[in-house]
Amino acid sequence: MDHHVFKDLVPSYLEHLTSEETNKQMDVHMEQCKDCREYVHDMREEWMSEHVHVQAKEDRNVDYFKKVRSKNRKKIFTIVASLLSLFLILIIGYYLLFVRMWIADESDVQTTIQKQGRTVTLTFTSKQDNHFLLPRKEQLNQDYIDWMIIYEKRQDFSTPESLKDEINITYTFLDKNTLLLDNGKEKKLTADDKISIQYKDHTKELSLIDLYHSDL
């Protein structure tokens, strides 16, 4: 094999791109030619050095991109976690401020009695700004409302206008001892006929007979 042809084939030989037949010819030539043998040795060392340098550079690039991706993932995680935390805070805050109801404290409720003819009206008004009252009414004896739990709640955009002012509970009497029921029937009152109003810390009881005569 000619020396010039051999040297031209060395790069391909080192890259394992030459055919098996060409490899055999080059091996035979190197056995016979010391200069070509040394040339291949020097080329192999140079090739190995360049290959190691290129591989190291590629490894550095890979490490750099890994670090960049890791930092980006951390940033994304931090942003998502922050947004979720903010959303959770807003949801909890909205619930505590606007959705949650609680039993009202009597000191926060203005209660009045108005009598007009035979009708007595209990009126409950919140003393707190931007709050409204929401009574839970029970008819335990199925004749009239005799149990009320007064709840308090903050106003928001969904609060009906009818709830923003005051709540009224009305009783109609035929006389001081007789209550006219919603179904038109009459109920004779005794000292045991009472209204219970549940506030936060205690329950206030009002006699229906006394209600006909007195103010709170």
C-alpha positions in Angstrom: 0.0 0.0 0.0 1.3 3.4 -0.9 2.4 5.7 2.0 0.2 8.6 0.9 -2.8 6.4 0.5 -2.2 4.9 3.9 -1.9 8.3 5.6 -5.1 9.5 3.9 -6.9 6.4 5.2 -5.7 6.8 8.8 -8.4 9.2 10.0 -11.1 6.8 8.7 -9.2 3.9 10.2 -9.1 5.4 13.6 -12.9 6.1 13.3 -13.5 2.5 12.3 -15.0 3.6 9.0 -12.7 1.6 6.7 -13.7 -1.9 5.4 -12.3 -5.1 6.8 -10.2 -5.7 3.7 -8.7 -2.2 4.0 -7.9 -2.7 7.7 -6.0 -5.9 6.8 -4.0 -4.1 4.2 -3.2 -1.2 6.6 -2.2 -3.7 9.3 0.2 -5.4 7.0 1.6 -2.1 5.9 2.2 -1.0 9.5 4.1 -4.2 10.2 6.4 -3.4 7.4 6.7 0.4 7.8 7.9 1.8 11.1 7.2 5.4 10.0 3.6 4.7 9.2 3.3 2.8 12.5 4.5 5.8 14.4 2.3 8.0 12.4 -0.8 6.0 13.3 0.3 6.0 17.0 0.7 9.8 17.0 -2.6 10.3 15.2 -4.3 7.9 17.6 -3.1 9.9 20.7 -4.1 13.2 19.0 -7.4 11.8 18.1 -7.9 10.4 21.7 -6.9 13.8 23.1 -9.4 15.7 20.9 -12.1 13.1 21.6 -11.6 13.5 25.4 -11.7 17.3 25.0 -14.9 17.2 23.0 -16.5 14.7 25.4 -15.6 16.9 28.3 -17.1 19.9 26.6 -20.2 18.0 25.8 -20.4 16.8 29.4 -20.0 20.4 30.6 -22.8 21.5 28.3 -25.0 18.7 29.5 -24.3 19.7 33.1 -25.1 23.3 32.3 -28.4 22.5 30.7 -29.2 20.2 33.6 -28.5 23.0 36.0 -30.6 25.4 33.9 -33.5 22.9 33.8 -33.2 22.3 37.6 -33.2 26.1 38.3 -36.2 26.5 36.0 -38.1 23.7 37.6 -37.4 25.2 41.0 -38.6 28.6 39.8 -41.7 27.1 38.4 -42.3 25.1 41.5 -41.8 28.2 43.6 -44.2 30.2 41.5 -46.9 27.5 41.5 -46.5 27.0 45.2 -46.8 30.7 45.8 -49.9 31.0 43.6 -51.5 28.0 45.3 -50.7 29.5 48.7 -52.2 32.9 47.7 -55.3 31.1 46.3 -55.7 29.1 49.5 -55.3 32.3 51.6 -57.9 34.1 49.5 -60.3 31.2 49.7 -59.9 30.9 53.5 -60.2 34.7 53.9 -63.3 34.8 51.7 -64.8 32.0 53.7 -64.0 33.6 57.1 -65.2 37.0 56.0 -68.2 36.3 53.8 -69.3 32.7 53.8 -69.0 31.6 57.4 -71.9 32.2 59.7 -71.8 32.2 63.5 -74.3 32.6 66.3 -74.6 36.2 67.1 -73.6 37.8 70.4 -76.6 39.5 72.0 -74.5 42.6 72.5 -74.2 42.9 68.7 -78.0 42.6 68.2 -80.5 45.4 68.5 -83.9 43.9 69.5 -87.1 45.9 69.7 -90.8 45.1 70.1 -93.4 47.0 68.2 -97.1 46.6 68.8 -99.7 47.8 66.3 -103.2 46.9 67.2 -103.3 43.1 67.9 -100.0 42.5 66.1 -96.6 42.3 68.0 -93.4 42.3 65.9 -90.0 41.3 67.2 -87.3 43.1 65.2 -83.7 42.1 65.2 -81.0 44.4 63.7 -77.2 43.9 63.6 -75.2 46.6 65.3 -72.2 45.8 63.2 -71.5 47.6 60.0 -71.7 45.3 56.9 -73.2 42.5 58.9 -76.7 41.0 58.7 -78.7 38.6 60.8 -80.1 35.3 59.7 -82.5 33.6 62.1 -83.1 29.9 62.2 -86.8 29.5 63.2 -88.3 26.3 64.7 -91.9 25.4 65.4 -91.4 22.8 68.0 -95.1 22.7 68.9 -96.2 23.0 65.2 -98.4 26.0 66.2 -96.1 29.0 66.2 -92.4 29.9 66.1 -91.1 29.3 69.6 -87.4 28.7 69.1 -85.0 31.0 67.2 -81.2 30.9 66.7 -79.9 34.2 65.6 -77.0 33.9 63.2 -74.7 36.7 62.0 -72.9 36.9 58.7 -70.9 39.4 56.8 -72.5 41.1 53.8 -71.0 40.4 50.3 -72.1 41.0 46.7 -74.4 37.9 46.9 -76.3 39.1 50.0 -80.0 39.8 49.1 -81.1 43.3 49.8 -84.0 42.0 51.9 -81.4 40.6 54.4 -79.3 43.7 54.7 -81.6 45.6 57.0 -83.5 43.8 59.7 -85.5 40.7 60.4 -89.0 40.6 61.8 -90.9 37.9 63.6 -94.7 38.6 63.9 -97.3 37.3 66.3 -101.0 38.2 66.1 -103.1 38.2 69.3 -106.9 38.2 69.6 -106.4 39.3 73.2 -103.8 39.1 75.9 -104.3 35.4 76.5 -105.2 34.3 72.9 -102.8 33.8 70.0 -104.1 33.7 66.4 -102.2 31.0 64.5 -101.2 31.1 60.8 -103.8 28.4 60.0 -106.6 30.7 61.5 -107.0 28.7 64.7 -106.9 30.2 68.1 -104.5 29.1 70.9 -105.2 29.9 74.5 -101.9 30.9 76.1 -100.5 29.7 79.4 -97.4 30.7 81.4 -95.6 27.9 79.8 -95.9 29.3 76.3 -92.6 31.0 75.7 -90.3 32.1 72.9 -86.6 31.0 73.2 -84.0 33.1 71.4 -80.6 31.5 71.2 -77.6 33.8 71.2 -73.9 33.0 71.4 -73.5 32.7 75.1 -77.0 32.2 76.4 -80.7 31.6 75.6 -83.2 34.4 76.3 -86.8 33.4 77.0 -89.9 35.5 76.5 -93.3 34.7 77.7 -95.9 35.1 75.0 -98.3 36.6 77.5 -95.7 39.1 78.7 -94.8 39.8 75.1 -98.3 41.1 74.5 -97.7 43.7 77.3 -94.1 44.5 77.6 -91.0 45.8 75.7 -87.6 44.1 75.8 
